[in-house]
Amino acid sequence: MPEKLPKPNKEDQQLPDERNGDAGRNAQGYLKYSGMAVQMGLIILAGAFLGVKLDEHFQTGKVFTAILSLLAVFAALYLTLKDFMTKK
């Protein structure tokens, strides 16, 4: 005769977010910070890409690439730190 399993209680049927409110907040934190990282990366890539295209057009070596890459890094840091300080 098979063994009877115990009845599940209400706590077992709850999702992790319902048992512990921190799980939902942790997921939101991961999404927030990964979004910031993606934003930083895209800004830096856009600056570098634009610099390469301008260098090809004006045939200036790597002057625009260096300048726009540095400006993009500073812009990405500024926007990320601004978001970090204002968002909760």
N, C-alpha and C positions, 0 to 999 in steps of 0.2 A: 504494500500500500504506500503510495507516495506521501512524502512529508508535506504537511500544510505550511504554507508560507505565511508569515505575519502580515496583518493588514498594514498598508502604508499609512502613516499618519500625515497630517496636513503639512508639517514642516518638510517632509520628504518630497511633497508634490510642488513646493515652491521653487521658483527659479532662483539662481544665485543672487540676482539683483534684489529679490524680495527678502531673502534671508539676511543679506549684508548690503546695505546701501552703498558701500564703498566700491563694489564691483562696477556699478554703472558710472560712477565718477572716475574710476581708473580708466575705463574705456574712453570716456570723453577726453581725459587728459592725453591719452595716447594719440587720439585723433587730432587734437589741437596741436600738439607738438610735432607730429609727423607732417601735418599741413604746413606748419611754419618752415620745416626743413625743406619740403618740396618747393615752397615759395622762394626760399633763399636760393636753392639750386637753379630754379628757372630764371631768376633775375641775373644771377652770375653767368649762366649759359647765354642768355640773351645779350648781355654786355660783351662777352667774348666774341660771340657770333657777329654782332654788329661791328666790332673792332676789326675782325678779320675781313669782312666785306668792304669796309672803308679802306683798309690797307691795300686790298686788291684793286679797288677802284682808283685810288690816288697814287698807288705804287710807292708807298712810304715805308717799306720794311714792316716793322711790327710796332710802330709808334701808337697807332690808334688802338691796336689790340691791348697793349699794356695799359694805356690810359683808361680806356673804357672798362677793362676788366677790373682795375682798381676801383673805379667809380661805382661799378656794379656791386663789388664786395661791400663798400661802405654803405651804399643804398640798401642792400639786403640786410646788413647788420642794423641799420637805423630802423627799417620797417619791422624787423623781427623783435628788436628790443622794445619798440613802441607798442607792438601788439602784446608782448610779454608783460609789460608794465600795466597796461590798461585792462586786459582780459583777466577774468577770474575763473 
